[in-house]
Amino acid sequence: MSHSQPDNNTLVIECDGCEHKYTFYGDEGDPVREPAKCISRAHQVGWTSKKPVGYAWENYCAECSKLPFDMRVPKSMRDDL
């Protein structure tokens, strides 16, 4: 899953298709200690997630989510990286 917690008060979800990030802040009331709740909130604004068999969860921003599932290639699997 593409999320990180740079400090105790911040959770960042990264899009696996591009460079977009969705940042949550505990001091603004976000549930940063519960990544699943933050991901659920991201889904409410258009982000999507998928779990290919045998691979880790992938998260996609609202723009990348417009692509069909079979067109979403994670950054880690692209030749241009």
C-alpha positions in Angstrom: 0.0 0.0 0.0 1.3 3.4 -0.9 1.0 5.3 2.3 3.5 6.7 4.8 3.4 8.4 8.1 6.2 11.0 8.2 5.3 11.9 11.8 2.7 11.0 14.4 0.3 13.7 13.2 0.5 13.1 9.4 -0.5 10.4 7.0 0.2 10.6 3.3 -1.4 8.4 0.6 0.5 8.4 -2.7 -1.1 7.7 -6.0 0.5 4.7 -7.7 -0.2 6.1 -11.2 1.2 9.6 -10.9 2.8 12.0 -8.3 -0.4 13.1 -6.6 -0.6 12.8 -2.8 -3.4 13.1 -0.3 -2.2 14.3 3.1 -4.2 13.9 6.3 -3.4 15.8 9.5 -4.3 14.6 13.0 -4.5 18.2 14.3 -7.3 18.8 11.7 -9.3 15.8 13.1 -8.2 13.2 10.5 -7.8 9.6 11.8 -4.0 9.4 11.0 -3.5 6.4 13.3 -6.0 4.4 11.2 -4.9 4.3 7.6 -8.0 2.4 6.5 -10.2 5.3 7.6 -8.0 7.8 5.7 -8.2 5.6 2.6 -11.9 5.4 3.0 -12.0 9.2 3.1 -9.9 9.4 0.0 -12.4 7.1 -1.8 -15.1 9.6 -1.0 -13.4 12.2 -3.1 -12.7 9.9 -6.1 -9.6 7.9 -5.2 -9.7 4.2 -5.8 -7.8 1.1 -4.7 -7.2 -2.3 -6.2 -5.4 -5.4 -5.1 -3.9 -7.4 -8.0 -3.5 -11.1 -7.1 0.0 -11.6 -5.7 0.8 -7.9 -5.4 0.3 -5.2 -2.7 -2.6 -2.8 -2.7 -2.5 0.1 -5.2 -4.1 3.5 -4.7 -5.0 5.9 -7.5 -6.0 9.5 -7.4 -9.3 10.8 -8.9 -7.6 11.5 -12.2 -5.8 8.2 -12.5 -9.0 6.5 -11.4 -10.7 7.6 -14.6 -8.5 5.1 -16.5 -9.8 1.5 -16.9 -8.3 -0.9 -14.3 -6.2 -2.7 -16.9 -4.6 0.6 -18.0 -3.5 1.6 -14.4 0.2 0.7 -14.3 1.9 1.3 -11.0 4.9 3.6 -11.0 7.1 0.7 -9.7 6.3 -1.4 -12.8 6.9 1.2 -15.5 10.1 1.2 -17.6 10.5 5.0 -17.4 11.4 4.9 -13.7 
